[in-house]
Amino acid sequence: MKDHDIFELGDVSLLSGEVLRSAKLAYKTYGTLNSAGDNVVVLPTFYTGSHNRNEGYFGQGRALDPARHFIVSINMFGNGISSSPSNAPAPQNGPRFPHVTLWDNIYCQYRLFTERLGVSRIRLVTGWSMAGCQAYQWAAQYPDLVDAILPFCASAKTSPHNFVFLEGVKAALCADAAFNSGDYETPPVAGLKAFGRVYAGWAFSQTFYREGLYKKIGFETVEDLLVDWENDHAENWDANDLLLKLATWQAGDISANPLYDGEIEKALGSIRARTILMPCTQDLYFPPEDNAIEARHIPEAQFRPYDSPWGHCAANPGNDPGFEAALDRSIQELLEE
């Protein structure tokens, strides 16, 4: 049985000029919208995330609590639950699925809130990695709707170095002959395993590997961790889905749209939401330097880097209790203002 709801969007005109046919947005809600309509918290999903994995960011007694907040967890396009290459009907199945940007994702999320959920104000948008990128996008695309954002381990614009990292994992996947330019009859297992193996080198920091922190999450050796990442990608992810979201990530830029015409400082300056930026100092592809630059252009933004040897995965629920506590304190601060 499905544990989520589906919002039927119909045909959606995308930023690229293409049309996504019969688009579907999958989401799950937790808690209840209050009478004032001012307790809405948005949690988009991250790269290999789903609404289920977002459940690690809230709970009873935490800063985000369904007893007090109406939490809406939304699956981004390409994650295999919302419209994706793996579940789209012909002729947009597989590699023929149109290019989707963060602008397109947020436009469709906006329609969910205004057309189905009856929400006219969002208290907070927060999230990890690509979910955090969507928090920036929300605040720039709909600045009058969002009260606060807290992107963590994310950025408003994908940096050139981040782009190159993604080219590496993409090349590893596409080099598998079975991939067949996306028209594979059976999953390109070797390519998916290579993708996972390369990704593991970037998700954690050098300190993580040097100090053997992988043992704290059940791996005796580095090779054990790499094999686990291989198998996770080969068993749980569709190659075309991964590549669609990767392209969305690479094109991430809150100014790449008709509102801002590529002027990133203008886009950042348009954000009216109270903002806390929370990078991890040892994140290898969303480094704190990028957020420090952004914070100078977002009005009254607070820059709160957190040092963790877990790198980008400091934000993965359960890895770093200190990060979780710092995140909850910052969320609580934004919600109380």
C-alpha positions as a Python dict, from the first residue, in 0.01 Angstrom:
ca = {
    (1, 'M'): (0, 0, 0),
    (2, 'K'): (116, 352, -80),
    (3, 'D'): (209, 565, 218),
    (4, 'H'): (189, 892, 27),
    (5, 'D'): (-50, 1105, -177),
    (6, 'I'): (-31, 1199, -545),
    (7, 'F'): (-109, 1542, -686),
    (8, 'E'): (-204, 1520, -1054),
    (9, 'L'): (-59, 1826, -1226),
    (10, 'G'): (-164, 1751, -1583),
    (11, 'D'): (73, 1867, -1857),
    (12, 'V'): (336, 2104, -1719),
    (13, 'S'): (527, 2356, -1930),
    (14, 'L'): (888, 2345, -1815),
    (15, 'L'): (1149, 2620, -1802),
    (16, 'S'): (1325, 2454, -2098),
    (17, 'G'): (1018, 2498, -2318),
    (18, 'E'): (944, 2126, -2312),
    (19, 'V'): (622, 1985, -2169),
    (20, 'L'): (613, 1716, -1901),
    (21, 'R'): (300, 1518, -1977),
    (22, 'S'): (62, 1400, -1705),
    (23, 'A'): (301, 1509, -1431),
    (24, 'K'): (259, 1366, -1083),
    (25, 'L'): (394, 1501, -756),
    (26, 'A'): (415, 1257, -465),
    (27, 'Y'): (405, 1394, -113),
    (28, 'K'): (321, 1305, 245),
    (29, 'T'): (189, 1528, 521),
    (30, 'Y'): (245, 1503, 896),
    (31, 'G'): (47, 1693, 1155),
    (32, 'T'): (-242, 1931, 1093),
    (33, 'L'): (-273, 2275, 936),
    (34, 'N'): (-380, 2511, 1214),
    (35, 'S'): (-666, 2758, 1190),
    (36, 'A'): (-428, 3048, 1129),
    (37, 'G'): (-253, 2855, 853),
    (38, 'D'): (87, 2962, 985),
    (39, 'N'): (246, 2632, 1093),
    (40, 'V'): (350, 2496, 751),
    (41, 'V'): (699, 2347, 716),
    (42, 'V'): (824, 2223, 379),
    (43, 'L'): (1077, 1942, 350),
    (44, 'P'): (1170, 1870, -12),
    (45, 'T'): (1371, 1554, -81),
    (46, 'F'): (1745, 1528, -145),
    (47, 'Y'): (1934, 1345, -422),
    (48, 'T'): (1878, 986, -313),
    (49, 'G'): (1601, 1080, -74),
    (50, 'S'): (1230, 1020, -35),
    (51, 'H'): (957, 1139, 197),
    (52, 'N'): (1040, 841, 421),
    (53, 'R'): (1403, 943, 462),
    (54, 'N'): (1299, 1296, 555),
    (55, 'E'): (1135, 1153, 866),
    (56, 'G'): (1475, 1159, 1033),
    (57, 'Y'): (1454, 1539, 1058),
    (58, 'F'): (1148, 1566, 1279),
    (59, 'G'): (967, 1392, 1561),
    (60, 'Q'): (811, 1420, 1903),
    (61, 'G'): (990, 1679, 2115),
    (62, 'R'): (1215, 1799, 1834),
    (63, 'A'): (1226, 2146, 1677),
    (64, 'L'): (1005, 2012, 1399),
    (65, 'D'): (720, 1823, 1561),
    (66, 'P'): (398, 1708, 1388),
    (67, 'A'): (216, 1787, 1711),
    (68, 'R'): (281, 2157, 1641),
    (69, 'H'): (365, 2179, 1271),
    (70, 'F'): (203, 2083, 943),
    (71, 'I'): (502, 1920, 773),
    (72, 'V'): (483, 1854, 400),
    (73, 'S'): (750, 1624, 258),
    (74, 'I'): (763, 1645, -122),
    (75, 'N'): (939, 1403, -357),
    (76, 'M'): (1133, 1582, -628),
    (77, 'F'): (1094, 1480, -990),
    (78, 'G'): (1319, 1191, -1081),
    (79, 'N'): (1328, 1011, -747),
    (80, 'G'): (1115, 723, -873),
    (81, 'I'): (805, 827, -673),
    (82, 'S'): (708, 1156, -834),
    (83, 'S'): (718, 1162, -1215),
    (84, 'S'): (1049, 1008, -1323),
    (85, 'P'): (1213, 841, -1622),
    (86, 'S'): (1150, 504, -1455),
    (87, 'N'): (773, 548, -1419),
    (88, 'A'): (679, 781, -1707),
    (89, 'P'): (474, 637, -1993),
    (90, 'A'): (603, 648, -2351),
    (91, 'P'): (709, 862, -2525),
    (92, 'Q'): (873, 1030, -2221),
    (93, 'N'): (1005, 717, -2055),
    (94, 'G'): (1372, 650, -1986),
    (95, 'P'): (1621, 884, -2155),
    (96, 'R'): (1337, 1069, -2332),
    (97, 'F'): (1215, 1227, -2007),
    (98, 'P'): (1242, 1607, -2042),
    (99, 'H'): (1499, 1814, -1853),
    (100, 'V'): (1361, 1935, -1520),
    (101, 'T'): (1507, 2224, -1320),
    (102, 'L'): (1468, 2326, -957),
    (103, 'W'): (1247, 2609, -1088),
    (104, 'D'): (1013, 2346, -1234),
    (105, 'N'): (1011, 2147, -911),
    (106, 'I'): (923, 2450, -700),
    (107, 'Y'): (660, 2575, -945),
    (108, 'C'): (483, 2239, -914),
    (109, 'Q'): (524, 2234, -536),
    (110, 'Y'): (370, 2583, -528),
    (111, 'R'): (72, 2447, -719),
    (112, 'L'): (37, 2165, -466),
    (113, 'F'): (16, 2411, -179),
    (114, 'T'): (-215, 2662, -345),
    (115, 'E'): (-441, 2431, -545),
    (116, 'R'): (-477, 2128, -317),
    (117, 'L'): (-356, 2201, 37),
    (118, 'G'): (-501, 2552, 68),
    (119, 'V'): (-177, 2698, 199),
    (120, 'S'): (-104, 3067, 148),
    (121, 'R'): (195, 3105, 382),
    (122, 'I'): (499, 2886, 450),
    (123, 'R'): (666, 2918, 789),
    (124, 'L'): (990, 2739, 696),
    (125, 'V'): (1154, 2553, 409),
    (126, 'T'): (1451, 2342, 508),
    (127, 'G'): (1644, 2043, 386),
    (128, 'W'): (1972, 1867, 319),
    (129, 'S'): (2174, 1887, -2),
    (130, 'M'): (1942, 1915, -307),
    (131, 'A'): (1654, 1971, -64),
    (132, 'G'): (1844, 2271, 70),
    (133, 'C'): (1897, 2393, -285),
    (134, 'Q'): (1518, 2383, -320),
    (135, 'A'): (1485, 2594, -3),
    (136, 'Y'): (1690, 2868, -168),
    (137, 'Q'): (1479, 2828, -482),
    (138, 'W'): (1154, 2863, -288),
    (139, 'A'): (1273, 3186, -124),
    (140, 'A'): (1387, 3344, -451),
    (141, 'Q'): (1100, 3219, -668),
    (142, 'Y'): (821, 3306, -423),
    (143, 'P'): (978, 3564, -187),
    (144, 'D'): (643, 3687, -55),
    (145, 'L'): (527, 3339, 48),
    (146, 'V'): (815, 3208, 260),
    (147, 'D'): (890, 3330, 614),
    (148, 'A'): (1219, 3146, 673),
    (149, 'I'): (1465, 2906, 513),
    (150, 'L'): (1740, 2688, 652),
    (151, 'P'): (1935, 2510, 378),
    (152, 'F'): (2203, 2280, 517),
    (153, 'C'): (2492, 2134, 316),
    (154, 'A'): (2353, 2303, 5),
    (155, 'S'): (2401, 2608, -218),
    (156, 'A'): (2203, 2860, -420),
    (157, 'K'): (2407, 2789, -732),
    (158, 'T'): (2598, 2474, -818),
    (159, 'S'): (2967, 2560, -824),
    (160, 'P'): (3200, 2463, -1112),
    (161, 'H'): (3384, 2217, -885),
    (162, 'N'): (3055, 2057, -779),
    (163, 'F'): (2958, 2030, -1147),
    (164, 'V'): (3285, 1849, -1224),
    (165, 'F'): (3235, 1606, -935),
    (166, 'L'): (2897, 1515, -1083),
    (167, 'E'): (3053, 1466, -1425),
    (168, 'G'): (3276, 1203, -1267),
    (169, 'V'): (2998, 989, -1121),
    (170, 'K'): (2794, 1033, -1441),
    (171, 'A'): (3086, 913, -1656),
    (172, 'A'): (3132, 607, -1435),
    (173, 'L'): (2768, 510, -1486),
    (174, 'C'): (2749, 584, -1858),
    (175, 'A'): (3070, 391, -1934),
    (176, 'D'): (2885, 63, -1877),
    (177, 'A'): (2803, -75, -2224),
    (178, 'A'): (2475, -207, -2084),
    (179, 'F'): (2365, 152, -2021),
    (180, 'N'): (2311, 189, -2397),
    (181, 'S'): (2255, 565, -2385),
    (182, 'G'): (1974, 511, -2137),
    (183, 'D'): (1784, 255, -2346),
    (184, 'Y'): (1886, -43, -2134),
    (185, 'E'): (1680, -361, -2128),
    (186, 'T'): (1827, -470, -1796),
    (187, 'P'): (1982, -240, -1532),
    (188, 'P'): (2342, -138, -1602),
    (189, 'V'): (2462, -298, -1279),
    (190, 'A'): (2835, -241, -1336),
    (191, 'G'): (2774, 126, -1408),
    (192, 'L'): (2549, 169, -1105),
    (193, 'K'): (2809, 3, -883),
    (194, 'A'): (3082, 228, -1023),
    (195, 'F'): (2858, 530, -960),
    (196, 'G'): (2812, 431, -594),
    (197, 'R'): (3178, 354, -544),
    (198, 'V'): (3291, 692, -677),
    (199, 'Y'): (3020, 876, -485),
    (200, 'A'): (3138, 729, -153),
    (201, 'G'): (3471, 906, -191),
    (202, 'W'): (3300, 1243, -193),
    (203, 'A'): (3014, 1195, 51),
    (204, 'F'): (3248, 1171, 350),
    (205, 'S'): (3557, 1375, 436),
    (206, 'Q'): (3925, 1284, 432),
    (207, 'T'): (3915, 1289, 813),
    (208, 'F'): (3632, 1037, 811),
    (209, 'Y'): (3846, 785, 626),
    (210, 'R'): (4173, 873, 801),
    (211, 'E'): (4023, 819, 1147),
    (212, 'G'): (3827, 508, 1050),
    (213, 'L'): (3488, 657, 1134),
    (214, 'Y'): (3328, 409, 893),
    (215, 'K'): (3356, 159, 1178),
    (216, 'K'): (3097, 362, 1369),
    (217, 'I'): (2838, 281, 1104),
    (218, 'G'): (2910, -90, 1086),
    (219, 'F'): (3195, -129, 838),
    (220, 'E'): (3520, -299, 934),
    (221, 'T'): (3710, -175, 630),
    (222, 'V'): (3686, 91, 362),
    (223, 'E'): (3618, -184, 111),
    (224, 'D'): (3314, -296, 314),
    (225, 'L'): (3172, 56, 288),
    (226, 'L'): (3241, 74, -85),
    (227, 'V'): (3071, -257, -152),
    (228, 'D'): (2768, -142, 48),
    (229, 'W'): (2745, 177, -159),
    (230, 'E'): (2783, -25, -478),
    (231, 'N'): (2499, -258, -385),
    (232, 'D'): (2272, 22, -263),
    (233, 'H'): (2288, 198, -599),
    (234, 'A'): (2262, -121, -804),
    (235, 'E'): (1965, -256, -608),
    (236, 'N'): (1766, 58, -527),
    (237, 'W'): (1815, 312, -806),
    (238, 'D'): (1726, 342, -1169),
    (239, 'A'): (2010, 480, -1381),
    (240, 'N'): (1797, 727, -1577),
    (241, 'D'): (1640, 856, -1256),
    (242, 'L'): (1985, 922, -1111),
    (243, 'L'): (2094, 1103, -1426),
    (244, 'L'): (1782, 1319, -1445),
    (245, 'K'): (1831, 1445, -1090),
    (246, 'L'): (2203, 1485, -1155),
    (247, 'A'): (2124, 1716, -1447),
    (248, 'T'): (1882, 1908, -1223),
    (249, 'W'): (2159, 1943, -965),
    (250, 'Q'): (2417, 2055, -1220),
    (251, 'A'): (2181, 2323, -1350),
    (252, 'G'): (2102, 2446, -999),
    (253, 'D'): (2099, 2826, -998),
    (254, 'I'): (1828, 3037, -834),
    (255, 'S'): (1894, 3314, -1088),
    (256, 'A'): (1868, 3102, -1406),
    (257, 'N'): (1513, 3204, -1491),
    (258, 'P'): (1311, 3497, -1631),
    (259, 'L'): (1288, 3664, -1288),
    (260, 'Y'): (1661, 3724, -1254),
    (261, 'D'): (1817, 3659, -1597),
    (262, 'G'): (2123, 3490, -1449),
    (263, 'E'): (2206, 3768, -1202),
    (264, 'I'): (2283, 3561, -893),
    (265, 'E'): (2346, 3857, -662),
    (266, 'K'): (2008, 4001, -758),
    (267, 'A'): (1840, 3669, -688),
    (268, 'L'): (2006, 3635, -348),
    (269, 'G'): (1921, 3994, -265),
    (270, 'S'): (1555, 3929, -342),
    (271, 'I'): (1522, 3675, -61),
    (272, 'R'): (1303, 3821, 213),
    (273, 'A'): (1286, 3508, 425),
    (274, 'R'): (1479, 3496, 751),
    (275, 'T'): (1777, 3286, 657),
    (276, 'I'): (2027, 3062, 833),
    (277, 'L'): (2286, 2889, 617),
    (278, 'M'): (2441, 2582, 775),
    (279, 'P'): (2720, 2419, 576),
    (280, 'C'): (2956, 2149, 701),
    (281, 'T'): (3315, 2272, 699),
    (282, 'Q'): (3442, 1938, 566),
    (283, 'D'): (3178, 1896, 293),
    (284, 'L'): (3365, 1820, -30),
    (285, 'Y'): (3107, 1951, -276),
    (286, 'F'): (2906, 2213, -86),
    (287, 'P'): (3199, 2385, 91),
    (288, 'P'): (3130, 2661, 345),
    (289, 'E'): (3306, 2921, 129),
    (290, 'D'): (3015, 2912, -117),
    (291, 'N'): (2762, 2977, 159),
    (292, 'A'): (2976, 3256, 305),
    (293, 'I'): (2961, 3437, -29),
    (294, 'E'): (2584, 3385, -52),
    (295, 'A'): (2528, 3511, 301),
    (296, 'R'): (2681, 3846, 209),
    (297, 'H'): (2408, 3904, -48),
    (298, 'I'): (2102, 3766, 136),
    (299, 'P'): (1960, 4040, 361),
    (300, 'E'): (2045, 3970, 727),
    (301, 'A'): (2135, 3605, 657),
    (302, 'Q'): (2318, 3419, 931),
    (303, 'F'): (2612, 3198, 837),
    (304, 'R'): (2658, 2908, 1078),
    (305, 'P'): (2917, 2656, 958),
    (306, 'Y'): (2941, 2331, 1151),
    (307, 'D'): (3265, 2135, 1167),
    (308, 'S'): (3225, 1760, 1125),
    (309, 'P'): (3450, 1482, 994),
    (310, 'W'): (3139, 1323, 847),
    (311, 'G'): (3155, 1574, 564),
    (312, 'H'): (2842, 1602, 354),
    (313, 'C'): (2695, 1305, 539),
    (314, 'A'): (2706, 1489, 871),
    (315, 'A'): (2347, 1580, 786),
    (316, 'N'): (2235, 1223, 726),
    (317, 'P'): (2010, 1142, 1024),
    (318, 'G'): (2189, 940, 1289),
    (319, 'N'): (2547, 1009, 1179),
    (320, 'D'): (2644, 1312, 1387),
    (321, 'P'): (2435, 1386, 1699),
    (322, 'G'): (2609, 1723, 1736),
    (323, 'F'): (2497, 1830, 1391),
    (324, 'E'): (2141, 1722, 1466),
    (325, 'A'): (2139, 1925, 1788),
    (326, 'A'): (2281, 2233, 1614),
    (327, 'L'): (2027, 2199, 1334),
    (328, 'D'): (1737, 2173, 1579),
    (329, 'R'): (1856, 2484, 1766),
    (330, 'S'): (1868, 2687, 1446),
    (331, 'I'): (1529, 2560, 1330),
    (332, 'Q'): (1378, 2644, 1668),
    (333, 'E'): (1522, 2994, 1651),
    (334, 'L'): (1368, 3058, 1308),
    (335, 'L'): (1030, 2919, 1413),
    (336, 'E'): (1016, 3131, 1729),
    (337, 'E'): (1093, 3462, 1558),
}
